[in-house]
Amino acid sequence: MAKECSNNCSTAVIEIAGAGPAGLAAAIKLAQAGRKVHVHEASKEVGHRFGSHYQDFQGIENWTTEHDVLTEFKQLGLTTDFTAMPCNKGMAFDYKDRRYKIESDETLFYMVERGPGPNTLDTALLKQAQSLGVTIHFNSRLREINGDGIMAAGPKAADAISAGYHFKTDMQDGYWVICDDNLAPKGYSYLLIMNGVGTVKSCIFADLKRDKLYAERTVSAFERLLGLEMHEPKFHGGIGNFYIPDSAYAETHPIIGEQAGFQDTLWGFGMRLVISSGLLAAQSLLHNENYDQLWQKQLRPQMNASVVNRCLFGLMGNRGYGWFLRRQSQRNVREALRKQYQFSMLKRVLYPWAQHAYQSKRVVG
């Protein structure tokens, strides 16, 4: 529902609830267009949920389009002044400890830091927003928006949990993945290392109450397979909510990022979707466009495909993961994943089944 703009729209303050990547991306785009923006963040700093002892590592996927995601950020006016390690070659393991090379001709994803530290994605977006005149209110929970505004307050339910450790290490930079339901039911375990710091996690999509057990099993597996060395480990966990709403409005206010449920339902590589939703919400306010029409045209096909991918992956089990990894290791993985994330004719046929089979724990928009 696009909102008609009154004569004082250019001077009225736009309020945003949440200073995650989605909220900050929206604030940046609005400020670049000359709008006054106030962002309210309930925590004391950006990226607070990722902890402050070490930062967390995550990946920005680079496979859903042919062009590079960081080049896309620059073209959209977003900063890339954060630590980002291009990843193309890696290693995966199945439940029998068999190894599979992951290879891509171009960057498969960028490993980035999350949290309040100096080189993180969160801090870079914060600095850019502030340089454009955006006012950030920390320790401020915005409960009601009276004028124009955007809701970006983060996930509302746990459809998946990642649990594990941040740590210092002498191991080499790289990324490693294990697909084994004994370590991560219907999900995967991963190890990311960059510049002497690492993150090891079990990302589980079932049996969520035993997340710490699976985290310990994951650590043991990487100790056995790679000789994992952790110094000063700190336990950390996070949640993911995967939900495709009928409408991403709260009354007249766009809902963006994980508060709307926008995520990659297959593996949780959702930062690109999250940031895109923030930019689309800003566009809808600037040009009096219907936000639902914008995100459903640009984001929903990929999200629909990820739901089908999630249901198919969930049916595989350990033997199926081995087949999947063997097949992917024989191909250019970036090209293969791009095809997998397209909402093809086959995915369209399977989508009604997947939509019924996959049920988010979030039951309201």
Sequence and secondary structure as in RCSB ss.txt:
>XXXX:A:sequence
MAKECSNNCSTAVIEIAGAGPAGLAAAIKLAQAGRKVHVHEASKEVGHRFGSHYQDFQGIENWTTEHDVLTEFKQ
LGLTTDFTAMPCNKGMAFDYKDRRYKIESDETLFYMVERGPGPNTLDTALLKQAQSLGVTIHFNSRLREINGDGI
MAAGPKAADAISAGYHFKTDMQDGYWVICDDNLAPKGYSYLLIMNGVGTVKSCIFADLKRDKLYAERTVSAFERL
LGLEMHEPKFHGGIGNFYIPDSAYAETHPIIGEQAGFQDTLWGFGMRLVISSGLLAAQSLLHNENYDQLWQKQLR
PQMNASVVNRCLFGLMGNRGYGWFLRRQSQRNVREALRKQYQFSMLKRVLYPWAQHAYQSKRVVG
>XXXX:A:secstr
      TTTTTSEEEEE  SHHHHHHHHHHHHTT EEEEEESSSSTTGGG SSS EEEEEE  SSSS HHHHHHH
TT    S EEEE  EEEE TT  EEEE  SS  EEEEEESSSTTSHHHHHHHHHHHTT EEEET      SSSEE
E     S SEEEEEEEEE  S SEEEEE  TTTSTTSEEEEEEETTEEEEEEEESS GGGHHHHHHHHHHHHHHH
H    EEEEEEEEEE     S  EETTEEB HHHHT S TTT   HHHHHHHHHHHHHHHHHT  HHHHHHHHTH
HHHHHHHHHHHHHHHHHHHHHHHHHHHHHTS HHHHHHHHTS  HHHHHHHHHHHHH   S    
